[in-house]
Amino acid sequence: MKTRSRASQPGERAALLAARIARHWARRRPRRGLLALLGPGLITGASDDDPSGIATYSQAGAQFGYSMVWVMLFTWPLMAAIQEISARIGRVTGHGIAGNIRRYYHPWLLRAIVVLLLAANIINLGADLGAMGEALRLLIGGPPHLYVVIFSVGCALLEIFVRYERYVSILKWTSVSLFAYVATALVVDVPWARVAYDLVVPTLSRDKDYIVAIVAVLGTTITPYCFFWQSSQEAEDERVDPAAHALIDAPHEARSEINRIRIDTYLGMGFSNLISLFIIITTAATLNAHGITDIQTSSQAAEALRPIAGVFTFALFAAGIIGIGVLAVPVLAGSAAYALGEALDWPTGLARRPLDAKAFYGAIAAASLVGVLINFVHLDPIKALFWSAVINGIVAVPLMVVIMLMAMRRQVMGRFTLPRLLWAIGWLSTGAMAAAVTAMFLTW
């Protein structure tokens, strides 16, 4: 007796045809404009140029002039690769990095990484709030500690109570403030031919201070909180979109989503490094050219610009510190809360209502509060940035190794393990970071 095929009846054939049409249209996601494509990658890249980063890039430009500009071109593919890998983990699995470490690795590894990340993020957050307060004092006068409290409370309230889609839009538009540094470079006298040469022909030196500066720039550019934030934001965006699914469960969505992640990440990290490049150029053309080579904070860089480059350039530079701080502070607090919440299996996510994720939002509020307190205990901001860099270096290398191993593990990623080129650049980035951290300890 013959068995009947699945599509032998008209009703079954119609159902099969309908299923094929549904799968076809599921693959054809609506075309989106560039701004819609830019999201976690843009926000992550912009937040990487936080006030602490501005201080590092300002010092590099002031101390070594244009000889450091090549580092920003060199680090772009390395930074973009590790961020794309982090984003893929979030989008493929539907969970952030800490959530996946909790599922597939030993608890001691998760605890060590999360504790170090929290320490680095909170110190960095406090330093950024202090820089924002000082920048506003330079612009309008008044008590910087009051400004620190206002900035911290304002950022925390927006992060906790503003609707997720609106808040992401605010963060996207806040990144525009970084163009202040493009403007500052365009209004000062810059030998662009020399900049172009130094950009593509690296200047290498055995000088200890030069090596330390490269290590500082690399450590500021490739930072653990960016890995956690972008991965968790990809998972969050998938969770709040009814039409989206974790790629491991919906492979037909992979092509468009991975392309979107790649565009978002490479443009976001390119934007970040372009702004860093302009900060180095501005300080090289002004401070270095006038013999000012010791800049320890971003507000010092802004203040030093006033007598050399004029009030307008000074005001743009200081305003940029405040603008990007408004973006960076929530990212630092948020990435800490995501890591802690995923590690402890809390309900996490900025799309959740405050009462539905009380511990997660409590972690954001607590990180913001401790960041404020750092500015009231007279902690030297230079030492704060130093220890933040040290802790970031300690956690970055083992974390990057875990990310690379995780991204090639079929138990985690299913069929979406890394393509060979991305795998190679990811390990190159990990090796470069390991070399930088080793150099940091050797040059203490």
C-alpha positions in Angstrom: 0.0 0.0 0.0 1.4 3.3 -1.1 1.9 6.1 1.4 0.4 9.5 0.4 2.9 12.4 0.0 2.6 15.4 2.3 1.3 17.7 -0.4 -1.1 15.2 -2.1 -4.3 17.0 -1.0 -5.2 20.6 -2.2 -5.4 21.8 1.4 -2.0 20.5 2.3 -0.5 22.0 -0.9 -2.0 25.4 0.0 -0.7 25.2 3.5 2.8 24.3 2.2 2.7 27.2 -0.3 1.6 29.6 2.5 4.5 28.4 4.6 7.0 29.0 1.8 5.6 32.5 1.2 5.9 33.3 4.9 9.5 32.1 5.0 10.2 34.2 1.9 8.9 37.4 3.4 10.6 36.7 6.7 13.9 36.8 4.8 12.9 40.0 3.1 13.1 42.4 6.1 12.2 45.9 5.2 14.9 48.2 4.0 16.1 50.6 6.6 17.9 53.9 6.4 21.4 54.3 7.7 20.3 55.9 11.0 18.0 52.9 11.6 20.9 50.5 10.9 23.1 52.3 13.4 22.4 51.4 17.0 24.4 49.4 19.6 27.6 49.8 17.5 27.3 53.6 17.1 26.4 54.1 20.8 29.3 51.8 21.9 31.8 53.5 19.7 30.8 57.0 20.8 30.8 56.1 24.5 34.4 54.8 24.0 35.5 58.5 23.5 34.4 59.3 27.1 36.0 62.1 29.1 38.7 59.7 30.4 39.5 58.7 26.8 39.6 62.3 25.8 42.3 62.9 28.5 44.4 60.0 27.1 44.1 61.1 23.5 44.9 64.7 24.6 48.0 63.6 26.4 49.1 61.6 23.4 48.8 64.6 21.1 50.3 67.1 23.5 53.3 64.9 24.3 54.1 63.3 21.0 52.4 65.5 18.4 51.3 63.8 15.1 53.6 60.8 15.6 50.7 59.0 17.4 48.0 59.4 14.8 48.8 56.1 13.1 47.7 54.2 16.2 44.0 55.2 15.6 44.1 53.8 12.0 45.9 50.6 13.3 43.4 50.0 16.1 40.2 50.5 14.0 39.9 47.0 12.5 41.1 45.4 15.8 38.5 47.3 17.8 35.7 46.7 15.3 36.5 42.9 15.1 36.2 42.2 18.8 33.1 44.4 19.0 31.5 42.6 16.1 32.2 39.3 17.7 30.7 40.5 21.0 27.6 41.7 19.1 27.2 38.4 17.3 27.3 36.5 20.6 24.4 38.7 21.9 22.3 38.5 18.7 22.9 34.8 18.0 22.2 33.6 21.5 19.8 36.2 22.8 22.0 36.7 25.9 24.9 39.0 26.7 28.4 38.0 27.4 28.0 37.5 31.2 24.8 35.4 30.6 26.7 33.1 28.3 29.7 32.8 30.6 27.2 31.8 33.4 25.7 29.1 31.2 28.9 27.5 29.8 31.8 28.3 32.1 32.8 27.9 35.7 31.3 30.3 38.2 34.7 31.5 39.5 35.6 32.8 36.0 32.3 34.7 35.9 32.7 36.2 39.4 36.3 37.3 38.8 35.4 39.1 35.5 32.3 40.7 36.8 34.0 42.0 40.0 36.9 43.5 38.1 34.5 45.0 35.5 32.4 46.6 38.2 35.5 48.1 39.9 36.9 49.5 36.6 33.5 50.8 35.4 32.7 52.6 38.7 36.1 54.2 38.9 35.9 55.3 35.3 32.3 56.6 35.8 33.5 58.7 38.8 36.4 60.1 36.8 34.0 60.9 33.9 31.5 62.7 36.2 34.4 64.7 37.7 35.6 65.7 34.2 32.1 66.8 33.2 31.7 68.9 36.4 35.1 70.6 35.8 34.2 71.2 32.1 31.0 73.0 33.0 32.8 75.0 35.7 35.2 76.2 33.0 32.4 77.2 30.8 30.0 79.0 33.3 31.7 78.9 36.7 30.1 77.6 39.8 30.7 74.5 42.1 31.9 71.5 40.1 30.7 69.0 42.8 27.1 70.3 42.4 27.4 69.7 38.7 28.7 66.1 39.3 25.5 65.4 41.4 23.2 66.9 38.7 24.9 65.0 35.9 24.8 61.7 37.8 21.1 62.0 38.9 20.0 63.2 35.5 21.7 60.4 33.6 20.4 57.8 36.0 16.8 59.1 35.8 16.8 59.1 32.0 18.2 55.6 32.0 15.7 54.2 34.5 12.5 56.0 33.5 12.6 57.0 29.8 11.0 54.5 27.4 13.7 52.3 25.8 13.1 53.3 22.2 13.2 57.0 23.1 16.3 56.5 25.3 18.2 54.7 22.5 17.3 57.6 20.2 18.6 60.1 22.7 21.9 58.2 23.0 22.2 58.1 19.2 21.8 61.9 18.9 24.0 62.6 21.9 26.9 61.0 19.8 26.6 64.1 17.5 28.3 66.1 20.3 31.6 64.4 19.3 31.7 66.5 16.1 32.8 69.3 18.4 36.3 67.7 18.1 36.2 67.7 14.3 35.3 71.4 14.5 38.2 72.2 16.9 40.7 70.6 14.5 39.2 72.5 11.6 39.6 75.9 13.2 43.2 75.5 14.2 46.3 75.6 12.0 47.1 71.9 11.1 49.8 70.7 8.6 47.4 68.2 7.0 50.1 66.8 4.6 52.2 65.8 7.6 49.2 64.3 9.4 48.4 62.2 6.3 52.0 60.9 6.1 52.1 60.1 9.9 48.7 58.4 9.6 50.0 55.7 7.1 53.7 55.6 8.0 54.0 54.5 11.7 56.5 56.3 13.9 58.2 53.6 16.1 60.3 54.4 19.1 61.8 52.5 22.0 61.3 55.5 24.3 59.5 54.3 27.5 57.0 57.2 27.5 56.1 56.6 23.9 55.5 52.9 24.6 53.4 53.9 27.6 51.3 56.3 25.5 50.6 53.6 22.9 49.6 51.2 25.6 47.3 53.9 27.1 45.7 54.6 23.8 45.2 50.9 23.0 43.8 50.3 26.5 41.4 53.2 26.2 40.2 52.2 22.7 39.6 48.4 23.4 37.8 48.3 26.7 35.7 45.5 28.4 32.7 47.6 29.2 32.2 48.1 25.4 32.1 44.3 24.9 29.4 43.8 27.5 27.3 46.8 26.5 27.1 46.0 22.8 26.5 42.3 23.3 23.7 43.0 25.8 22.2 45.7 23.6 22.0 43.3 20.7 20.2 40.7 23.0 17.9 43.5 24.3 17.0 44.7 20.8 16.1 41.2 19.8 14.0 40.7 22.9 11.9 43.8 22.5 11.3 43.3 18.8 8.4 40.9 18.3 9.6 40.1 14.7 13.1 39.3 15.8 14.5 36.0 17.3 17.8 34.7 18.6 19.6 33.7 15.4 20.3 30.2 16.7 16.5 29.7 16.7 15.8 31.6 13.5 18.6 31.1 11.0 16.6 32.7 8.2 17.1 36.1 9.9 20.9 35.7 10.0 22.0 37.2 6.7 20.3 40.6 7.2 21.1 40.8 10.9 24.8 39.9 10.6 25.1 42.4 7.8 23.4 45.1 9.9 25.8 44.3 12.9 28.8 44.6 10.6 27.7 47.9 9.2 26.7 49.3 12.6 30.0 48.1 14.3 32.5 49.2 11.6 30.8 52.6 11.2 30.5 53.1 14.9 34.1 52.1 15.7 35.3 54.1 12.7 33.4 57.2 14.0 34.9 56.6 17.5 38.5 56.4 16.1 38.0 59.3 13.8 37.0 61.5 16.7 40.0 60.2 18.7 42.2 61.1 15.7 40.9 64.7 15.7 41.5 65.1 19.4 45.1 64.0 18.9 45.4 66.4 15.9 43.9 69.3 17.8 46.2 68.9 20.9 49.2 68.3 18.7 48.6 71.4 16.6 48.0 73.6 19.7 49.5 72.3 22.9 52.5 70.3 21.5 53.3 73.1 19.0 53.5 75.6 22.0 55.6 73.3 24.2 52.7 72.1 26.5 53.3 68.4 26.8 51.9 67.4 30.2 48.1 67.0 30.2 46.5 64.7 32.8 42.8 65.3 32.5 40.4 66.3 29.7 39.5 69.6 31.5 43.2 70.5 31.7 43.3 70.0 27.9 40.3 72.3 27.5 41.7 75.0 29.8 45.2 74.9 28.1 43.5 75.5 24.7 42.0 78.8 25.8 45.1 81.1 25.6 46.5 79.3 22.6 43.6 78.5 20.3 41.0 81.1 21.5 37.8 81.0 23.5 35.7 79.4 20.7 38.0 76.4 20.4 38.2 76.1 24.2 34.4 76.2 24.5 33.9 73.6 21.8 36.4 71.2 23.4 34.8 71.7 26.9 31.3 71.3 25.6 32.3 68.1 23.8 33.5 66.7 27.2 30.0 67.3 28.7 28.1 66.0 25.7 29.9 62.7 25.4 29.9 62.3 29.1 26.1 62.4 29.0 26.4 59.3 26.7 29.3 57.5 28.4 28.1 57.7 32.0 24.9 55.7 31.3 26.8 53.2 29.2 29.3 52.6 32.0 26.5 52.2 34.6 24.4 50.2 32.2 27.1 47.7 31.2 28.0 47.1 34.9 24.3 46.4 35.6 23.9 44.1 32.6 27.0 42.1 33.6 25.9 41.8 37.3 22.3 41.1 36.4 23.1 38.4 33.8 25.7 36.9 36.2 23.1 36.6 38.9 20.2 35.7 36.5 18.2 38.8 37.4 15.5 40.2 35.0 17.7 42.7 33.1 17.1 45.2 30.3 16.5 48.9 29.8 13.2 48.0 28.0 11.8 46.6 31.3 9.7 48.7 33.6 11.5 49.7 36.8 9.3 47.6 39.0 9.9 44.6 36.8 13.7 44.8 37.1 14.3 46.4 40.4 17.7 44.8 41.1 18.9 45.7 37.6 17.9 49.4 37.9 19.1 49.4 41.5 22.6 48.4 40.2 22.5 51.4 37.8 21.5 53.8 40.6 24.2 52.3 43.0 26.9 52.6 40.3 25.9 56.2 39.7 25.9 57.0 43.5 29.4 55.5 44.0 30.6 57.4 41.0 29.4 60.6 42.7 31.0 59.6 46.1 34.4 59.1 44.4 34.4 62.8 43.6 33.7 63.7 47.3 36.5 61.6 48.9 39.2 63.7 47.1 40.5 60.8 45.1 43.1 62.0 42.7 41.5 61.9 39.2 44.9 61.0 37.7 45.3 58.0 40.0 41.6 57.1 39.4 42.2 56.9 35.7 45.5 55.0 36.2 43.8 52.3 38.3 40.8 52.1 36.0 43.3 51.5 33.1 45.1 48.8 35.1 41.9 47.0 36.1 40.6 47.2 32.5 43.9 45.7 31.3 43.7 42.9 33.8 40.2 41.9 32.8 40.4 42.7 29.1 42.8 39.9 27.9 41.3 36.9 29.7 37.8 38.2 28.7 38.8 38.5 25.1 40.2 35.0 25.1 36.9 33.7 26.6 34.9 35.7 24.0 37.0 34.2 21.1 36.6 30.7 22.5 32.9 31.2 23.0 32.4 32.5 19.5 33.9 29.3 18.0 31.9 27.0 20.3 29.0 25.3 18.5 27.3 24.6 21.8 27.0 28.4 22.2 26.8 29.7 18.6 25.3 26.7 16.7 26.0 27.1 13.0 27.1 30.8 13.5 30.6 30.3 14.6 33.0 32.9 13.3 34.2 33.1 9.6 37.9 32.6 9.2 38.8 36.2 8.6 36.9 37.6 11.6 38.4 34.8 13.7 41.9 35.8 12.6 41.4 39.5 13.3 39.8 38.7 16.6 42.8 36.8 17.8 45.1 39.5 16.4 43.2 42.0 18.5 43.5 39.8 21.5 47.2 39.4 20.9 47.7 43.1 20.5 45.9 43.8 23.8 47.9 41.1 25.6 51.1 42.8 24.3 49.8 46.2 25.5 49.0 44.9 29.0 52.3 43.2 29.3 54.1 46.4 28.2 52.0 48.3 30.8 53.2 46.1 33.6 56.8 46.1 32.4 56.9 49.9 32.2 55.5 50.6 35.6 
